[in-house]
Amino acid sequence: MFLATVPAAAHTPADDDVVAVGRRIYLDGVLPDGQLLRGVRLDIGAVVGAEAACVNCHRPSGLGMVEGTVGVPPITGRALFGGGEPVVVRMDRRFDQALSLAHPPYDAASLAAAVRDGRLPSGRTAHALMPRYTLTDPQLLAISAYLKTLSSIESPGVNADSIHVATVIASGVAAERRKVFLATLTTLLNQININVKSSHRQKMVSAIERRLGSRRKLILDVWDLNGPSTTWREQLARRQQENPVFAILSGLSQDEWQPVQDFCEQSRVACWFPSVDRVPSGAAQSQFSLYFSAGIDLEAEVIARKLGQEHGGIVQVVADDPVARHGAVTLRRTLAAGNDVAPNRGVIDVDARQGVMAVKAALAGLGKQDSVVLWLRPADLKDLAGLETTAASVFVSATLADGEKLELPLALRRKASLVQALEVERLRSANLARVNLWLNAMKIPSVDMRMQSEVYFATRSLVATVHGMLNNLHTDYLIERAESTLSMFETMQVQDEIRDMMMGPMNKRPLSPTPPTAAEKVAMADVAKAQSEYLEELRKRGGTTVYPRLSLAQGQRFASKGAYLVSLNPQGSGTIGEPEWVVP
């Protein structure tokens, strides 16, 4: 359902000036003369400037939010003053679905009463969270003009019965990995679209969605990027001009993603949880880009936090790999920014291409207060065979080393901690139970479970978020819904999966006319014990992907915030002991 066109008066340059004034009040809390906006909240008292700005609660889209148990209503031009299709917004609390309340249309007088005194057209009093502002009539006029621009037209890629999205695959991705990535993504989307087509027969579709006819199928375009990364942004802009999309769904890159994020920020297209190891610079401050974690940057920041507690020298052994080099640079920069590097404390980088003898020479002079950081791929780690060190600690990047099964000389393993953003192995297996069942049912090979679980989550979370948006299909609002509902989505998925697993078949022994033998009783007891232990692991899990926990809040761009430090088993493969969870 599209927004109805409302006839408008001729536009003049003066209108732009008024809108600009309103924008500054709404977003920054600054009045036309440069004075700070002031208001009084009935719960905490005076608020000034940025903390008084309307955007804090009504959000950039103007479509509101839920603050705790309080629904902050939409205040876009259509929502306040009417005209066109009514604005209906979900006000979902944790376990309580609700809708924004209808009200009589505002005019200049009723808006002034609401903003200045908290008196609403319905006769009710505005909530204590809503500041009472002292604003002049021209200032209120400017705010009204700006509100009329918010969420006034649907974002590109939205049609009456479909939403166009694209996935981006960077050059350099291996053909087999690309094949599995697309098989996972397209199979899942096709399955979801089949359900959308028959959704009018499904009880799971809410009454408001049926009334509005807001459920749409997702149409996927595959945007392969070719050539050097300096040309990618131009390629993306051309694709968007030719066939506009609402969002970049997932995505795959061997290392570089900066041009994709830059394109999304400039074009106001959501970048929705791509599978990347190296997150672009500025990701934490981006407006439209969401990521699973900070990737290799997160590992470097966790290592920096641990090294900041020590006083020795640091040797970084760095692979001939852009992700490895980025990790080493980030660690050095983070240490320096935190003033953790004393004048007499050296940070030495050793290029793994120089060979094991160069690495051995760099490690030979290390003492019991020093540390080693290995930014190495599995093949590079194998080249360290026979190497020893007297350093106090060794940190290994799990992103580069490919997880817990890495091979490392025993002399290094005894001092080594694996730094990994992924969930610990035993819980990760429980997290991925449903994804594995789905892949098996769809006959898709499990080639890269991290990537495939990311695709599975990205797709399902985007669909759930879009459904919750109803007909308010605006990029600002998509990101706002993600910030406010992603953790609830993940929690509910975990609960659903645990319930389904616990209610599933339990390998019961077939009925038999004869009692079980002693050996059969032992076997049955073993099965029951294994099932009990498995269900206990399911209860401990916190997510549905390879990550420990996924959640967002206002302004956050990384759904997983920390990483584990896990001690490597000094006697063989795998890890040992309880991991340490670190949030830098």
KEKOLNU-213889 format. One record per atom (N, C-alpha, C): y, x, z. Coordinates in steps of 0.001 Angstrom, whole numbers, plus 500000, padded with zeros to 6 digits. Atoms other than C-alpha are relative to their C-alpha. Layout:
<pts>
YXZ
...
</pts>
This chain:
<pts>
498816500852500000
500000500000500000
501236500890500000
498811499166500118
503312501506498933
501191499390500736
498774500459499358
506685501290500593
500830499204498992
499179500806500896
508841498572499119
501335500684499749
498709499409500345
511974499679497317
501131499112500516
498871500746499434
515146498642499137
501267500368499236
498764499679500723
518349498359497076
500976500730500893
499068499193499204
520914500900498223
501346500079499297
498656499832500559
524621501366497766
500098501346499303
499810498740500720
525924504132495515
500163501156501000
499989498835499106
525461507576497105
501239500848499712
498805499169500148
528539509738497725
499819501295500781
500078498754499226
529063513331498962
500263499800501482
499717500272498592
530462511893502179
498740499563500739
501254500417499376
527053510326502835
499191501212500432
500726498785499649
525510513811502787
500566500628501260
499366499437498810
528034514980505366
499591499231501245
500381500825498851
527211512075507665
498556500251500381
501423499725499737
523472512684507317
499835501357500664
500087498657499420
523985516386508092
500402499991501471
499580500120498599
525828515479511296
498878499368500823
501088500671499299
523039513107512286
498784500884500159
501145499086499941
520391515705511478
500170501008501135
499759498978498972
522003518255513777
499883499400501402
500141500659498700
522218515783516648
498516499763500290
501409500392499818
518608514632516134
499109501212500255
500907498855499928
516982518051515664
500421501040501028
499525498883499179
519180520443517641
500713499583501275
499236500415498828
521042518353520176
501406500559500005
498648499450500124
524434519557518872
500901498959499341
499050500991500503
527430517271518303
500867500604498891
499204499505501135
529818517531515322
501010501078500369
498997499010499605
532395519559517293
499376501248500620
500677498841499443
529763522047518448
499606499850501452
500396500252498621
529451520577521927
498526499581500052
501409500346499849
525939520036523276
499836498516500309
500361501384499715
524383516598523287
499596499879501473
500318500206498587
524109515211526818
499444498600500202
500575501290499654
521970512442528244
499472500042501419
500560500097498648
520494511228531509
498668499271499915
501308500638499880
516787510562531982
499846499463501411
500089500640498690
516012508190534822
498961500665500894
501027499367499170
513058510325535932
500413501385500485
499679498614499615
514531513856535973
501497500287500027
498562499773499976
518276513460535550
500551500496498675
499264499584501193
520589515213533094
499151500897499094
500574499122501020
519311516778529861
501118500378499035
498887499472500783
521497518927527619
499467500757498794
500302499191501173
521375520375524110
498615499753499440
501310500104500641
517940521102522658
499039499134500792
500922500812499201
516134519478525583
500365498521499957
499582501396500139
518106516291524928
499782499480498584
500122500384501410
517383516265521171
498919498936499812
500911501124500256
515659513142519846
498636500469499498
501215499534500654
513065515204517952
498903500328500996
501003499613499013
511312516231521164
498943498922500188
500944501098499779
509731512815521576
499736499184498734
500170500834501193
510330510944518323
499499500808498809
500618499074500930
509181514002516346
500750500088498662
499284499834501277
510379515310512949
499838498822499054
500221501141500894
508853512320511160
500781498771500430
499374501201499460
510667509827513404
498999498914500351
501028501024499791
507327508037513872
499454499991501422
500361500085498596
507011508744517587
498715500717500343
501175499310499494
504077509932519672
499569499310501286
500408500424498662
502159509321522877
500250501156500947
499693498994498985
503509511248525871
499280499580501275
500820500432498879
500804511023528533
499447498614499736
500425501387500236
500282507280528805
501127499159499403
498822500714500501
503685506381527355
500066500101498483
499840500017501440
503994505338523728
501464500111499620
498630499815500482
507177506713522148
500087499339498630
500045500811501216
508041504213519368
500616500701498787
499371499481501216
508931504976515748
501446499550499909
498567500352500114
512673505065515031
500530500360498609
499510499796501356
512829505627511279
500894498822499606
499108501069500434
515343503548509352
499283498677499834
500742501253500190
512721500980508311
499496499443501316
500534500464498719
511232500858511817
501080499324500836
498916500558499179
514629500147513424
500679498809499334
499098500963500640
516585498181510866
499291499039499057
500740500868500905
513821496567508778
500252500371498550
499885499719501424
513654496396505004
498723500638499509
501267499466500484
510444496943503051
498851499633500924
501183500274499187
506989496978504598
500256500380501456
499842499653498580
506923496899508412
499319501336500310
500574498729499572
506229500251510070
499044499725501163
501012500176498965
502980500104512055
499407501378500302
500433498666499600
502032503240514004
498980499888501122
500978499937498909
498966503967516114
500613500724501199
499588499361498750
499790504788519733
498744500251500834
501307499805499389
496353506098520662
500082500890501228
500194499197498807
495849507239524206
498565500490499997
501288499321500047
492727509134525173
498841499047499706
501082500946500237
490403506141525378
500541498589499803
499351501294500136
492771503348524463
500796499984498700
499285500095501267
493827502433520940
501040498894500094
498920500973499962
497139500633520575
500883500198498778
499074499941501130
499843499946517998
501432499931500519
498585500124499657
503613500272518057
500373498522500031
499633501397499803
505261497048519201
501055499562498976
498982500578500890
507158494837516790
501212499596500826
498772500373499302
510758494056517678
500988499435498990
498963500479500929
513796492270516189
500725501191499378
499268498889500630
515738494438513706
501256500363500792
498775499520499353
518506496556515169
501190499816499061
498749499852500722
522126496429514110
500836501029500773
499180498963499365
525023498705515109
500174499735501495
499747500327498595
525647496859518371
498746500195500847
501234499880499209
521999496685519512
499535501446500074
500344498581499940
521453500349518607
500857500701501052
499118499395499001
524459501337520683
499556499635501414
500459500424498679
523154499295523621
498735500739500410
501252499305499693
519730500954523383
500247501468500312
499775498565499844
521048504511523034
500834500297501240
499088499718498884
523796504260525666
499495499465501341
500331500664498742
522325501874528225
498508499739500175
501432500264499889
518595501605527474
499637498524499897
500275501435500166
518839497874526647
499476499755498585
500653500189501285
516430496927523840
500223498589499484
499792501344500568
516769493957521423
499019498968500535
501004500923499471
513605492464522918
500368499473501382
499629500367498650
515359492175526270
499417500925501047
500589499050499062
513256494899527851
500936501198500196
499266498772499726
514603498133529324
499195501188499483
500688498815500520
513767501434527652
499375500789501147
500729499218499002
511342503702529490
500898501089500594
499215498967499318
512689506251531980
500032501314499238
500000498766500790
511717509066529559
501128500026498977
498949500100501020
514353507827527111
501364500283500622
498674499720499424
517718509483527918
501012498925499617
498855500844500305
520819507363528082
501126500948499582
499037499064500571
523371509100525844
501413499406499988
498599500390500198
527144509009525747
500406500460498605
499703499677501397
527778508895522000
501078499065499467
498948500802500619
530757507684519998
499417499186498858
500466500803501130
530480505090517258
499762500853498752
500282499158501172
530853507726514469
498723500845500169
501217499218499759
528113509816516104
498753499134499857
501119500930500175
525809506794516274
499790499663498529
500088500260501438
526598506063512638
499302501158499292
500626498825500604
525590509618511730
498502500045500304
501424500030499651
522301509328513625
499280498921499191
500598501085500785
521590506004511900
499767500442498562
500127499533501383
522218507602508508
498839500978499861
501104499041500066
519787510428509299
498654499309500194
501264500694499766
517106508087510641
499520499280498741
500376500704501228
517177506209507350
499368500938498963
500627499046500930
516082509410505575
498589500387500452
501281499543499464
513036509958507817
498851499128499499
501218500693500435
509612509069506398
500334498817499096
499540501099500856
511364506980503758
499165499875498731
500896500061501155
509017507873500901
498721500757500335
501267499324499747
505365508862500921
500000501376499354
500068498632500507
504547512502500363
499243500043498680
500719499871501274
503247513750496991
498490499928500199
501457500052499977
499590513157496187
499430498707500530
500464501266499431
499417509660497701
500097498906498952
500033501135500907
498361506741495502
499545498756500760
500313501261499334
497567503114496252
498613500003500621
501367500032499485
493828503724496735
499397501386500188
500551498648499876
493489507513496897
501063500976500488
499148498888499590
494913510699498323
499466501253499331
500415498778500677
494816513854496244
500189501200500928
499952498757499239
494002517078498075
499440501108499115
500542498858500737
493179520549496828
499394500975500995
500460498849499240
491139523419498135
500298501242499179
499576498770500666
492249526966497326
498958501081500242
500947498885499904
489828529797496585
500675501229499400
499295498795500435
491419533221496384
499092500873499138
500775499052500807
490339535830493883
499351501025500916
500710499024499189
487819538315495205
498884499414500836
501081500631499244
485540535763496902
498710500105499196
501284499845500673
481881536425496079
499538498674499407
500410501205500723
480348533957493617
499067499127500837
500951500779499209
477519532917495955
500712499301501166
499253500605498891
479926532319498845
500857498842499491
499213501074500607
482188530257496586
499117498787499722
500918501082500341
479189528203495452
499619499184501232
500402500694498771
478064527373499004
501195499284500619
498780500618499488
481642526665500095
500258498673499297
499721501217500764
482150524130497303
498891498968500158
501095500956499794
478705522585497777
500174499259501315
499786500627498694
479462521943501451
501168499032499947
498775500818500027
482953520590500794
499834498765499120
500077501137500928
482245518396497774
498934498996500420
501043500927499548
479014516938499174
500501499137501144
499478500755498864
480727515937502399
501063499003499559
498951500915500471
483744514448500613
499409498837499208
500644501082500756
481526512492498235
499351498993500939
500633500884499023
479608511095501199
501045499139500700
498931500746499325
482840510094502954
500604498963499061
499400500930500959
484242508498499799
499118498795499722
500918501134500174
481131506354499375
500200499006501133
499768500885498860
481738504992502861
501340499286499896
498685500637500157
485414504331502049
499914498838499021
500108501048501018
484477502320498975
499377498730500552
500652501175499437
482306500023501065
500487499701501410
499529500090498616
484436500194504205
500310498565500425
499700501376499610
485323496483504081
498776499314500590
501209500570499433
481704495827505042
499597500697501289
500389499215498844
481681498295507906
500792499583501235
499357500411498762
482383497277511482
500852501120500583
499284498877499410
483699500771512237
501462500056499549
498616500015500463
486909500093510271
500797499037500867
499220500818499083
489605498787512575
500641498815499281
499389501205500565
491204495402512082
501325500320499326
498700499693500590
494610496945511425
499843500726498676
500239499337501274
493188499180508692
499581499001498939
500401501033500964
491543496176507044
501208499168499580
498830500827500334
494784494201507263
500963500735499083
499065499220500811
496892497002505812
499376500537498719
500673499398501152
494268498154503334
500315501476499878
499491498630499990
495129501689504369
498956501071499713
501026498973500250
491779503426503875
499979500367498523
499998499493501358
491814505593500782
498927501071499847
500928498896500257
489308507929499183
500803501271499733
499356498704500243
490123511634498921
499487500572498683
500322499392501299
490220513138495432
500278501492500110
499898498561499806
489593516889495452
500225500742498685
499814499029501077
491007519470493066
499640501376500547
500322498627499615
489733523054493158
500986500925499307
498999499079500538
492519525600492720
499515501438500209
500417498595499967
491077529013491910
501207500872499683
498902499065500226
493637531803492211
499468501245499309
500437498846500791
493374534632489714
501059501095500047
499059498889500094
494912538069489441
500515500448501351
499450499461498747
497003539913492042
500666498913500830
499457501013499086
498260538033495097
501488499753499771
498571500195500283
501859538525493956
500242498853499027
499865501097500975
501197535863491283
499501498669500546
500649501211499497
499473533309493517
500995498880500270
499036501048499641
502555531497494719
500476499256498754
499595500631501260
503646530854491148
498882499113499459
501137500804500454
500136529637490261
499914498691500794
500082501189499155
500147527225493209
501123499016499688
498871500864500315
503616525888492394
499760499266498675
500276500633501292
502522525226488822
498945498900500146
501032501010499767
499389523383489983
500589498775500698
499412501110499265
501432521272492390
500912499167499110
499129500726500926
503905520366489674
499174499172499026
500835500695500976
501120519392487265
499221498849500628
500833501016499348
498998517430489751
500229500073501501
499617499843498592
500649517000493183
498882499609500965
500984500296498970
498461517055496272
500707499804501336
499474500303498671
499033515829499821
499763501144500970
500346498933499066
497325518746501537
499065500988499332
501007499000500358
495381521971501032
498898499877501046
501120500232499094
492014521121502585
499095501227500030
500801498796499825
490135524124503970
500545501089499075
499568498886500825
490264527066501553
499212501240500379
500856498827499788
488578530441501241
500676501238499435
499422498738500443
489834534000501048
499245501158500630
500627498794499470
488359537452501472
500903500696501012
499078499411499030
491500538725503190
501410499421499904
498592500387500156
494878537626501745
500161498486499973
499687501441500004
496352534166502473
501501499757500074
498554500142499813
500080534837502863
500666499171498901
499320500801501027
501132533444499444
499675498517500086
500379501415499877
499229530222500130
500820499351501112
499181500540498912
500965529702503467
501462499880499572
498605500047500461
504332530536501898
500232498810499079
499898501152500896
503713527953499184
500021498692500786
500085501233499216
502743525279501722
501280499750500782
498779500169499222
505803525917503859
501173499604499106
498883500291500906
508186525851500906
499855498613499373
500235501253500722
506563522821499245
499711498825500918
500292501051499031
505953520845502456
498633499366499731
501390500420500191
502226520654501801
499190500545501176
500773499553498845
499859520804504767
498917500993499579
501081499026500169
497573523842504944
499024499743501147
500861500594498971
494600522373506831
498743500840500231
501133499238499492
492275524877508519
499194500729498922
500753499183500963
491319527413505824
499055500955500716
500937498998499477
488456529878506330
500511501380499605
499404498691500261
490284533206506592
499832500882501233
500086499039498901
489863536348508703
501374500521500405
498675499434499735
493436537563508377
501044498901499821
499003501067500023
496001534934509283
501341500583499572
498726499459500495
499373535354507524
501014500206501114
498904499829499057
502433536608509334
500826498720500041
499212501211499833
504594533826510702
499183498740500185
500848501198499887
501604531494511096
500309499214501264
499751500683498725
502397530720514738
501284499183499967
498721500713500085
505914529585513764
500058499076498789
499977500800501223
504898527728510605
500159498521500330
499770501428499804
505680524054510149
498818499162499542
501012500849500622
502802522820508008
498622500660499900
501250499252500156
499945525349508413
499237500057501315
500862500019498833
497038524972510859
498800500908499770
501097499042500105
494328527557511571
499032499822501165
500989500051498921
491123527760513604
500382500961501122
499556499033498993
492291530900515393
500905501008499309
499162498952500580
494555533898514899
499168501103499364
500856499076500719
491544535768513504
500036501408500548
500011498590499612
491699539538513539
501188500327500903
498847499805499110
495151539343515168
499642499651501439
500412500409498665
493605537520518126
499152501090500655
500825498923499447
491002540261518578
500869501177500432
499115498883499655
493719542916518520
500810499693501255
499193500363498829
495807541025521082
499160499996501271
500888499972498836
492821540625523413
499715501446500412
500226498587499686
492046544346523161
501254500603500635
498746499474499449
495717545148523810
500180499579501447
499859500460498618
495657543036526937
499105500810500935
500898499203499160
492643544945528262
500476501449500091
499545498606499990
494006548356527258
501297500158500777
498764499931499239
497318547512528883
499767500230501479
500346499783498598
495502547745532208
499504501424500251
500505498639499885
494395551327531499
501097500990499618
498935499009500165
496283554601531126
499604501166499102
500454498882500824
494289556809528778
500436499874498557
499720500020501424
494492557576525079
499093499013499280
500745500978500803
493174555329522308
499734500595498629
500364499613501359
491286556222519145
499514498759499266
500433501107500850
491005553546516455
499285500571498781
500756499602501194
488295554079513827
500070498821499036
499597501103500872
489369552026510819
499286500092498657
500700500058501286
487297550975507806
500992499917498848
499218500143501233
488569551070504240
499959498529499599
500083501450500123
489226547356504418
501350499427500428
498672500518499637
492493545360504442
500012499258501334
500057500700498715
491359543212507383
499941501005501143
500103498955498969
490398546326509388
501341500686500211
498695499332499872
493703548027508637
501010499090500684
499078500954499369
495565544887509640
499738499923501502
500328500025498576
493702544769512965
500544501204500730
499514498770499367
494583548389513726
501520499988500137
498536500067499954
498254547843512881
500451498999501065
499633501019499015
498397544679514995
499801500512501422
500239499462498659
496869546452518006
501095500992500386
498953499011499720
499331549326517770
501341499297500261
498729500707499853
502272546920517354
500032499194501304
500051500806498784
501121544679520231
500142500872501243
499875499074498878
500737547621522594
501449500455500168
498620499525499943
504202548888521702
500941498896500459
499119501115499626
505801545446522040
499874499664501474
500206500290498593
504276545054525475
500337501159500902
499652498789499240
505520548497526543
498797500583500734
501216499499499365
501905549395527275
499717501453499632
500248498624500423
502058552735525483
501004500916500686
499138499040499313
503467555344527857
500287501174499079
499641498877500876
505196558376526313
498866501016499817
501069499009500091
502167560559527086
498673499379499577
501232500682500391
499644558021525835
499944499896498492
500074499977501450
498512558548522253
499104498911499451
500852500906500757
497111556052519766
499716500690498671
500394499241501186
495201557894517045
499151499114499096
500787500742500982
493916556192513884
499189500974499163
500893499173500797
490906557702512127
499458499146498857
500494500701501178
490071556590508587
498507500271499862
501453499847500071
486323555930508405
499564500671498712
500364499349501265
486373557232504828
499912501516500138
500057498555499793
486822560740506232
498618500474500427
501371499652499666
483204560611507354
499757500130501479
500398500007498606
481274560774510582
500468501248500740
499568498773499335
482296564372511291
501444499878500470
498611500205499592
485970563390511373
500076499068501196
500041500918498865
485167560511513683
499504500726501242
500555499242498868
483071562805515882
501051500922500594
498963499078499512
485922565305516108
501074499243500790
498976500776499307
488377562559517129
499518499524501372
500539500498498743
486050561301519853
499660501116500980
500499498895499165
485071564746521148
500915500298501181
499079499620498936
488206565277523207
500365498886500950
499643501135499159
488284561880524869
499438500151501406
500425499925498613
488058561627528624
499646498641500563
500498501203499356
486987559029531135
501052498902500151
498964501041499976
490317557185530948
500344499503498594
499671500310501393
490334556946527166
499130498863499469
500709501129500601
489156554143524882
499860500194498497
500263499978501434
487726553717521398
499992498563499492
500002501318500633
488339550730519113
499416500162498599
500705499890501286
486017550219516122
500339498790499134
499695501018501007
487474548241513225
499114500288498791
500976499556500991
484325548675511135
499082498863499564
500992500912500551
482009546694508876
498603500516500376
501355499575499613
478205546789509495
499556501312499370
500408498757500658
477643549541506929
500701501205500614
499263498900499357
480333551674508581
499407500312501373
500580499787498676
478742551176512013
498691500782499906
501258499270500175
475390552409510709
500250501489499789
499685498593500261
477077555632509623
500308500776501278
499684499332498736
477878556369513271
498747500433500759
501261499670499326
474216556992514105
500062501393500614
500032498730499286
473829559739516701
501306500376500654
498681499663499452
477486559654517694
500047499706501501
499818500190498569
478426559997521364
501488500104500334
498618499875499542
481622559730523347
500030499996501523
499793500012498553
482830560396526859
501086499008500397
498955500992499712
485428557629526573
499484498959500986
500389500985498987
485461555001529283
499529498696499390
500321501305500568
485260551995526964
500057500046498485
500046500142501456
484469551016523385
500143498514499689
499805501388500421
485742547801521769
499615499874498533
500484500203501362
484123546421518615
500477498638499498
499554501251500611
485657543778516318
498800499216499492
501117500833500446
483125540956515909
500232499457498595
499700500498501347
484923539657512809
499506500969498940
500404498989500972
484274542913510997
498529500374500134
501378499553499771
480932543808512596
498973498911499736
500877501114500343
479505540370511747
499157499524501175
500637500665498869
478629539208515235
499136500855500887
500729499355498915
476206540018518002
498879500921499555
501165499234500450
473455541595515890
500373501370499439
499566498739500572
475474544679515003
499143501168500478
500709498770499654
473829548090514989
501025501056500407
499080499007499461
475524550757517105
499181501028500774
500737498982499232
474327554084518542
499945499644501482
500190500378498603
472928553633522062
501066500606500905
498985499354499166
475436556107523490
501312499213499994
498798500830500084
478252553834522293
499756498610500562
500318501354499521
476477550561523125
500171499890501509
499943500052498539
476367551471526810
501413499753500516
498606500158499583
480175551365526940
500736498936499195
499344500844501003
480828548768524263
500117498539500422
499768501438499875
482313545277524452
500306499447498618
499730500690501260
482243542947521476
501136499021500241
498848500898499886
485529541115520955
499832498918498950
500295501047500980
484798537748519359
500683498691500353
499356501305499836
486700534528518858
498989498866499950
501022501037500116
483445532643518260
499358499715501356
500745500366498801
481465530812520913
498828500956500206
501159499147499740
478716532807522632
498778499392499326
501066500385500919
475457532644520732
499215498775500460
500861501102499557
473453530245522925
500710498651499883
499252501240500123
476222527624522985
500391499716498557
499673500180501415
477126528206519355
498874499270499274
501142500668500618
473623527128518361
500027498505500295
499902501420499645
474095523859520260
501163499340499269
498844500535500727
477537523361518701
499650499625498567
500276500146501430
476066523655515222
498796499117499709
501224500783500194
473078521344515758
500183498929498926
499819501091500964
474536518408513811
500337500545498608
499679499412501308
475995520586511045
498723500471499316
501268499528500572
472560522170510548
499139498845499517
500776501171500425
470867518775510432
500553499426498700
499370500548501206
473392517590507849
499737500897498789
500256499077501110
473014520715505698
498570499882499513
501407500148500391
469236520340505762
499779498696499250
500163501298500657
469472516656504852
500582500003498588
499340499926501304
471811517462501955
499418501102499101
500649498899500728
469602520403500886
501006501081499572
499033498922500218
472507522849501150
499570501193500842
500473498844499232
471442526367502171
501016500424501061
499144499480498924
472802527742505458
500226501484499746
499714498624500403
474379530907504099
501005500665500931
498920499479499160
477492531358506230
500407498876500943
499796501139499123
477462529050509238
501413499931500558
498609500073499565
480907530046510385
500827499255498963
499216500615501056
482441529130507053
499601498541499776
500455501359500286
480294526035506527
500355499034501125
499590500876498896
481000524653509998
501511499784499982
498556500167500134
484712525277509424
500331498959498940
499786500979501070
484563523305506169
499649498595500497
500462501287499469
482636520513507901
501049499417500953
498991500473499056
485184520277510715
501312499677499306
498722500215500680
488232520626508469
499998498677499239
500075501216500811
487062517819506193
499975498754500869
500130501188499160
486041515382508896
501265499761500831
498787500178499195
489131516031511007
501167499519499145
498926500484500877
491466515550508024
499807498514499709
500270501410500294
489777512261507131
500329499131501208
499723500783498799
489952511037510732
501505499909500267
498555499997499763
493611512052511012
500717499097499010
499385500849501024
494550510362507738
499738498530500302
500283501395499643
492785507169508816
500919499535501122
499142500359498882
494816507214512033
501459499850499621
498609500103500442
498050507520510053
500324498640499396
499823501292500669
497514504075508483
500739500214498674
499260499827501258
500111503775505695
501190500947500127
498889499066499775
502472506390507144
499613501387499507
500567498779500576
501357509128504772
501108500991499647
498934499014500113
503985511813505337
499501501314500600
500517498703499559
503316515534505765
500391500308501433
499575499788498614
505392515801508953
499067499269500963
500791500841499099
503404512990510487
498540500455500050
501370499459500009
500055514495509419
499862501111501030
500057498893499043
500816517641511416
500196499483501425
499780500562498665
502132515614514352
498757499304500528
501248500649499580
498942513529514433
498957501045500382
500952498943499661
496895516719514401
500311500584501371
499602499442498709
498876518113517330
499606499090501155
500205500940498893
498361514969519384
498583499468500102
501317500650499969
494826513862518436
498825500930499739
501126499140500370
492773516917517425
499049500228501170
500878499757498855
491488517653520926
499208498747500343
500714501251499758
490591513972521370
498890499808498968
501011500091501054
488762514020518025
498812500902500318
501072499053499704
486778517115519028
499178499539501208
500714500472498810
485913515697522465
499085498833499673
500810501166500356
484685512432520996
498831500379499106
501104499542500841
482619514249518370
498907500636500845
500980499366499109
480958516333521084
499212498936500750
500679501042499242
480182513246523151
499041499202499124
500872500740500915
478781511392520133
498752500805499659
501133499166500386
476581514317519166
499026500175501156
500880499870498832
475246514807522698
499208498711500196
500696501276499841
474431511095522938
498910499831498949
500989500145501062
472682511109519558
498806500916500212
501091499061499764
470668514202520448
499106499535501149
500776500422498839
469625512817523818
499188498747499709
500714501227500325
468561509504522280
499027500178498849
500863499746501140
466689511140519407
498555500178500410
501422499811499702
462931511718519128
499789501230500862
500227498935499036
461611513917521908
498607500610499876
501314499391500224
458324515105520353
498946499469500976
500940500597499063
456339512639522388
498555500162499512
501417499876500327
452579513052522497
499480498656499511
500544501271500488
450797510393520375
499072499366501035
500899500712499103
448953507713522320
498560500371499700
501401499620500170
445337508661522881
499165499239501017
500850500731499050
442439506722524441
499454500888501107
500535499081498992
441410509832526351
501127500727500700
498954499275499278
443433511583529066
500188501391499412
499775498648500525
445048514898528081
499189501034500759
500721498903499371
443125518034528754
500972500849500803
499154499107499206
444389520716531133
500911500813499095
499189499205500927
445569522788528168
501110499154499393
498989500886500569
447374519782526682
501099499691501012
499001500233498964
449088519102530010
500964501174500116
499146498818499943
450360522672530105
500957500017498813
499160500011501198
451620522373526527
501086498936500103
499023501078499838
453327519052527303
501089500394500993
499021499555499014
454990520569530359
500958501027499408
499160498989500651
456256523500528283
501012499335499069
499106500715500913
457689521119525682
501095499284500786
499028500718499186
459376519013528381
501030500949500586
499083499024499445
460865522126529963
500985500489498935
499141499531501089
462179523386526614
501029498940499619
499077501087500333
463685519982525861
501078499851501067
499042500105498912
465322519847529284
501040501113499933
499079498879500111
466835523309528827
500945499815498815
499179500210501188
468076522385525339
501082498948500280
499023501037499683
469735519193526607
501058500520500958
499033499419499080
471371521187529387
501020500845499246
499078499229500835
472862523543526783
500940499070499241
499151500960500701
474103520518524851
501119499492500899
498994500520499075
475902519250527946
501101501019500273
499021498955499708
477672522600528387
500954500246498838
499230499650501185
479028522779524859
501372499346500014
498642500521500027
482694522257524179
500507499692498612
499502500205501347
482888521977520403
498914499655499011
500932500345501080
481284521163517072
500020501053498899
499923498918500984
481987524449515272
499519501280500653
500374498711499422
481372528137515854
500960500413501110
498986499638499010
484417528149518169
499728499305501334
500248500579498678
484389527459521923
500677498650500207
499229501213499762
487115524824522076
501070499904498912
498955500196500993
489441523346519504
500957498933500506
498988500963499568
492677521670520514
501359500481499510
498622499673500361
496329521553519562
500937499259500942
498921500689499300
499547520616521298
501253500186499163
498771499966500784
503104520216520080
500436501441499743
499551498677500391
504142523332518153
498898501034499870
501099499036500098
500705525015518330
499398499980498597
500556499885501343
499140526291515107
498595500597499979
501359499462499901
495870527861516336
499188499102500920
500780500964499228
493179525455517510
499156500670501073
500728499243498980
491206528127519395
500907501127500466
498921499148499490
493425530188521668
499538501363500506
500452498768499366
491237532951523120
498783500596499325
501193499317500507
488300535282522570
499179500504501177
500891499467498982
485328536567524505
499937501522499909
500442498613499909
484669540105525663
498565499959500506
501416500085499686
480878540439525648
499413501406499995
500625498674499923
478961543532526775
498776500044499097
501179499821500835
476440544838524253
498820500447500855
501227499597499305
472858545235525422
499796501502499811
500115498547500169
472572548992526138
498613500457499582
501379499608500297
468822548950525564
499524499581498612
500456500468501303
468650547243522200
501044499145499329
499068500846500745
470181544475520078
500529498887500885
499451501147499304
472279541526521174
500968500378501106
499046499820498913
474523541101524192
499327499748501335
500568500123498666
474018540990527933
501106499588500972
499039500353498964
475696539498530990
500880498819499630
499080501112500203
478356536832531357
501239500472499244
498814499592500758
481179536996528810
501281499722500769
498670500222499423
484826537228529809
500880499320498961
499119500747500906
487155534657528212
501434500462500225
498653499442499889
490582536122527480
500932499250499054
498941500615500816
493658534253526259
501223500902500092
498890499036499929
496349536794525335
501351499303500191
</pts>
